[in-house]
Amino acid sequence: VGSGASPPSSWSSRGPVAGGGGNVQGVPARRGGLGRRRRRPAATAASVARAVYEEARRARAVRDAGPAAPLDGEDAGEPERDRVRNQLATGSHVHLDLIGTGAFTVAAATTPGRNVRSVLSSCLIGTWATRLASFLFYRATKTGHDGRLEETLGTPSGAFGFWLISFAWGWLTMLPHTLAAAHKKTPPLGSGAVAACVLYVLGLATEIAADVQKWQFKQNPANRGKFCDLGVWKVSQHPNYFGNLCLWSAIWCLNAPTLARKAPLALLASTASPLFLAALFFGQSTGLIGPALDLADQKYGHLAGYQAYKAHTPLIVPDLFKLLRALAAMMAVGHSSMSDHYKV
């Protein structure tokens, strides 16, 4: 000690302590005669959850601050890829639609059924789900989050409710297909199946037009602070809802003959699919379900044109002839753009 060396580890940090029971001075009393060190308590579930929450909070703060400018010689795309990878593991909404809508693709691929109607139904569902999931995922990688879900997903109960409703949405919507896929014999395809396919094409075209037109509208800096009332959005406040309702009604019509012949009770149960979607879309568009209407009113409520738009534009179901004209105009614009692009 006198030479400056550190005292033995067995000494008390406050110097020699008189030990009782025959213990040597300076040596702490041993527990059970083994002198084992006291183990540090293991991390609790609460502490782990808290750490995960703090990490997600820091990641969101970094995301909100925006990507840093790349250094000389640095790949400018790398920060963007890192941002997307980070959001997939934090509080981002990038993965939500990819999982929620993509699940329909998986469900359709694993339940092709044993009859021609079910196989056709599976192909139609897979086409819709793959297209929509791809678009929504691409949009989410650009926007990072959905303002309508910030409050909902901000609490465990809100997140649980969101995924519970998503599960109910998928299960109820798929009922006509999954119930009919269990039957091997089915009525042959006829005029009813053709009508169902026409309705499906109308719904899919309307949904695609709604997504593309609104995305292009919002990407134009000149439209900042404005609401979209062009194209199919001019004939319906929610043309995407109408398109979705049309194509799933078509799926029900395609599978209904199978259920009507083999399982009348299952046919009755399958009507929950279009009825559930109609109730869900009506509730969302009127503000009874979710904050979408309140957010839109807060953002555009001061615009006189927005109030007139709400008062005179159909909520969901548009005038069919006006819708067809809007779709034809979009196709004409697309054909003209392609012709100009490939013109020599």
C-alpha positions in Angstrom: 0.0 0.0 0.0 2.8 2.3 0.9 4.3 2.0 -2.6 1.1 3.3 -4.2 -0.3 0.0 -5.2 -4.1 -0.4 -5.2 -5.6 -2.2 -2.1 -6.8 -5.7 -2.6 -10.2 -6.1 -4.0 -11.4 -7.8 -0.9 -10.9 -4.7 1.2 -13.7 -2.3 1.9 -13.6 0.9 -0.1 -13.8 2.7 3.2 -10.9 0.9 4.8 -10.6 -2.0 7.2 -13.9 -3.0 8.8 -14.2 -4.9 12.0 -15.9 -8.1 11.2 -18.0 -10.0 13.7 -18.2 -13.7 14.1 -14.5 -14.4 13.8 -14.1 -12.6 10.4 -10.7 -11.1 9.7 -10.6 -7.3 9.7 -10.8 -5.8 6.3 -12.5 -8.9 4.8 -16.2 -8.4 4.2 -18.5 -11.0 5.7 -19.4 -13.7 3.2 -22.9 -14.8 2.3 -23.3 -18.5 2.9 -19.5 -18.9 3.3 -19.1 -18.8 -0.5 -18.4 -15.1 -1.0 -20.3 -14.9 -4.3 -20.8 -11.5 -5.8 -24.3 -10.1 -6.0 -25.6 -10.7 -9.5 -26.9 -7.7 -11.4 -30.7 -8.1 -12.0 -31.7 -9.2 -15.5 -33.4 -6.6 -17.8 -37.2 -6.6 -17.3 -39.7 -6.6 -20.2 -40.6 -3.0 -19.3 -37.0 -1.8 -19.6 -36.6 -3.6 -22.9 -39.8 -2.0 -24.2 -38.6 1.4 -23.0 -35.3 1.0 -24.8 -37.1 0.0 -28.0 -39.4 3.0 -27.6 -36.5 5.4 -27.1 -34.7 4.1 -30.1 -37.8 4.5 -32.3 -38.2 8.0 -30.9 -34.7 8.9 -31.9 -35.1 7.4 -35.3 -38.2 9.5 -35.9 -36.4 12.6 -34.8 -33.6 11.9 -37.3 -36.2 11.2 -40.0 -38.1 14.5 -39.3 -34.8 16.4 -39.5 -34.3 15.1 -43.0 -31.3 13.4 -44.6 -27.9 15.0 -44.3 -26.2 16.3 -47.5 -23.9 13.7 -48.9 -20.1 14.2 -48.6 -17.8 14.5 -51.6 -17.6 11.1 -53.2 -20.5 9.7 -51.2 -23.3 7.9 -52.9 -26.3 10.3 -52.7 -28.7 7.4 -52.8 -27.3 5.6 -49.8 -28.8 7.9 -47.1 -32.2 7.4 -48.8 -31.8 3.6 -48.7 -30.7 3.9 -45.0 -33.7 6.0 -44.2 -36.1 3.4 -45.8 -34.4 0.5 -43.9 -34.5 2.4 -40.6 -38.2 3.2 -41.1 -39.1 -0.4 -41.6 -37.9 -1.2 -38.0 -39.2 1.9 -36.3 -42.4 3.9 -36.1 -42.7 4.4 -39.8 -45.8 3.5 -41.9 -43.8 2.2 -44.9 -44.6 -1.5 -44.1 -48.3 -1.2 -43.2 -49.9 -1.4 -46.6 -47.3 -3.8 -47.9 -48.2 -6.2 -45.1 -52.0 -5.5 -45.0 -52.7 -5.4 -48.7 -50.0 -7.9 -49.6 -51.7 -10.5 -47.4 -54.5 -10.6 -49.9 -52.0 -11.7 -52.6 -50.7 -14.5 -50.3 -54.3 -15.6 -49.4 -55.4 -15.7 -53.0 -52.3 -17.7 -54.1 -52.8 -20.3 -51.4 -56.6 -20.7 -52.0 -57.0 -21.2 -55.7 -59.9 -23.6 -55.1 -61.0 -26.6 -57.0 -63.3 -25.0 -59.7 -62.8 -22.6 -62.5 -64.7 -19.8 -60.8 -62.5 -20.0 -57.8 -59.3 -20.0 -59.9 -60.5 -17.0 -61.8 -61.5 -15.3 -58.5 -58.0 -16.0 -57.1 -56.3 -14.4 -60.2 -58.5 -11.3 -60.0 -57.8 -10.9 -56.3 -54.1 -11.4 -56.7 -53.9 -8.9 -59.5 -55.7 -6.2 -57.5 -53.7 -6.8 -54.3 -50.3 -6.9 -56.0 -51.0 -3.7 -57.9 -52.3 -1.8 -54.8 -49.7 -3.1 -52.4 -46.9 -2.1 -54.8 -48.3 1.4 -55.3 -48.9 2.0 -51.6 -45.5 0.8 -50.7 -43.9 3.0 -53.3 -45.9 6.0 -52.1 -45.0 5.3 -48.5 -41.3 5.2 -49.3 -41.6 8.7 -50.6 -43.8 10.2 -47.9 -42.5 8.2 -45.0 -45.8 8.2 -43.0 -49.5 8.6 -43.2 -50.9 11.6 -41.2 -54.2 9.8 -40.8 -52.5 7.1 -38.7 -50.2 9.1 -36.5 -52.6 9.3 -33.6 -54.0 5.8 -34.1 -50.6 4.1 -34.1 -49.2 6.3 -31.4 -50.5 4.1 -28.6 -50.5 0.3 -28.0 -54.2 0.2 -27.9 -54.5 2.2 -31.1 -52.0 -0.1 -32.9 -53.9 -3.2 -31.6 -57.2 -1.8 -32.8 -55.7 -0.9 -36.2 -54.4 -4.4 -36.8 -57.6 -6.0 -35.4 -59.7 -4.0 -37.9 -57.2 -4.9 -40.7 -57.6 -8.6 -39.8 -61.4 -8.3 -39.8 -61.2 -6.4 -43.1 -59.2 -9.1 -44.8 -61.2 -12.0 -43.4 -64.6 -10.6 -44.1 -63.6 -9.3 -47.6 -62.3 -12.6 -48.7 -65.3 -14.6 -47.5 -67.0 -15.0 -51.0 -63.7 -16.4 -52.4 -62.7 -18.6 -49.5 -66.1 -20.2 -49.0 -66.6 -21.0 -52.7 -63.1 -22.4 -53.0 -64.0 -25.3 -50.9 -66.4 -26.7 -53.5 -65.3 -28.7 -56.5 -68.4 -28.5 -58.7 -69.7 -25.2 -59.8 -72.0 -23.8 -62.5 -70.3 -23.1 -65.8 -69.2 -19.6 -66.6 -71.8 -17.6 -68.4 -73.2 -14.1 -68.9 -73.2 -13.6 -65.2 -69.5 -14.3 -65.0 -68.8 -11.9 -67.9 -70.9 -9.2 -66.2 -68.8 -9.8 -63.0 -65.6 -9.4 -64.9 -66.8 -6.2 -66.5 -67.7 -4.8 -63.1 -64.2 -5.8 -61.8 -62.5 -4.0 -64.7 -64.5 -0.9 -64.1 -63.6 -1.0 -60.4 -59.9 -1.7 -61.0 -59.7 1.1 -63.6 -61.4 3.6 -61.3 -59.1 2.7 -58.4 -56.0 3.0 -60.6 -57.1 6.3 -62.0 -57.8 7.7 -58.6 -54.4 6.7 -57.3 -52.5 7.9 -60.2 -54.3 11.2 -60.7 -54.1 12.2 -57.0 -50.4 11.2 -56.8 -49.5 13.3 -59.8 -51.6 16.2 -58.5 -49.8 16.2 -55.2 -46.3 15.9 -56.8 -46.9 19.2 -58.6 -45.5 22.0 -56.4 -48.1 24.4 -57.9 -50.9 22.4 -56.2 -49.5 22.8 -52.7 -52.3 23.5 -50.3 -55.0 22.6 -52.9 -57.4 19.7 -52.9 -57.6 17.3 -55.9 -60.8 17.8 -57.9 -59.6 16.6 -61.3 -60.4 13.5 -63.4 -62.3 10.9 -61.5 -62.0 13.1 -58.3 -64.2 15.6 -60.1 -67.1 13.1 -60.2 -66.7 11.5 -56.7 -65.2 12.6 -53.5 -63.9 9.1 -52.9 -63.5 7.4 -56.3 -61.0 5.0 -54.9 -63.7 3.7 -52.4 -66.1 3.3 -55.3 -63.6 1.3 -57.4 -62.7 -0.9 -54.4 -66.4 -1.6 -53.7 -67.1 -2.4 -57.4 -64.3 -5.0 -57.8 -65.1 -6.8 -54.5 -68.8 -6.8 -55.5 -67.6 -8.4 -58.7 -65.8 -11.1 -56.7 -69.0 -11.8 -54.8 -71.0 -12.0 -58.0 -68.5 -14.4 -59.5 -68.6 -16.8 -56.5 -72.3 -16.5 -55.6 -73.6 -19.1 -58.1 -71.3 -21.7 -56.5 -72.5 -20.9 -53.0 -76.1 -20.6 -54.0 -76.1 -24.2 -55.4 -73.9 -25.9 -52.7 -74.2 -23.8 -49.5 -77.1 -21.3 -49.3 -76.1 -20.4 -45.7 -72.6 -19.7 -46.9 -74.0 -17.5 -49.6 -75.8 -15.5 -46.9 -72.6 -15.2 -44.9 -70.6 -14.1 -47.9 -72.8 -11.0 -48.3 -70.9 -9.7 -45.3 -68.0 -8.8 -47.7 -69.7 -6.1 -49.8 -71.8 -4.9 -46.8 -68.8 -4.5 -44.6 -66.9 -2.6 -47.2 -69.9 -0.3 -47.9 -70.2 0.4 -44.1 -66.5 1.0 -43.7 -66.2 3.4 -46.7 -69.3 5.3 -45.6 -68.0 5.6 -42.1 -64.6 6.8 -43.3 -66.0 9.3 -45.8 -68.4 10.8 -43.3 -66.0 10.9 -40.3 -67.7 8.2 -38.3 -64.6 6.1 -38.6 -61.1 7.5 -38.5 -59.9 11.1 -38.7 -59.6 11.4 -42.5 -62.6 13.9 -42.8 -61.4 16.1 -39.9 -57.9 16.2 -41.3 -59.2 17.2 -44.7 -61.5 19.9 -43.2 -58.6 21.3 -41.2 -56.4 21.4 -44.3 -58.8 22.7 -46.9 -61.8 24.0 -44.9 -60.8 27.6 -45.5 -61.1 27.2 -49.3 -64.4 28.3 -50.8 -64.1 25.8 -53.6 -63.7 22.9 -51.1 -67.0 23.7 -49.5 -68.7 23.8 -52.8 -67.0 20.5 -53.8 -68.3 18.8 -50.7 -71.8 20.1 -51.3 -72.2 19.2 -54.9 -69.9 16.2 -55.6 -71.3 12.7 -54.8 -69.7 11.2 -51.7 -68.8 7.8 -53.1 -71.0 6.6 -56.0 -70.6 8.9 -59.1 -72.7 9.4 -62.1 -71.7 6.4 -64.3 -71.6 8.3 -67.6 -69.4 11.1 -66.0 -67.1 8.4 -64.6 -66.7 6.7 -68.0 -66.0 10.0 -69.6 -63.3 10.8 -67.0 -61.7 7.4 -67.5 -61.8 7.8 -71.3 -60.2 11.2 -71.0 -57.4 9.8 -68.8 -56.8 7.0 -71.3 -56.7 9.5 -74.2 -54.1 11.6 -72.3 -52.0 8.6 -71.6 -52.2 7.4 -75.2 -51.2 10.9 -76.4 -48.2 11.0 -73.9 -47.0 7.6 -75.1 -47.3 8.7 -78.8 -45.3 11.8 -78.1 -42.7 9.8 -76.2 -42.1 7.3 -79.0 -42.5 9.8 -81.9 -39.4 9.9 -84.0 
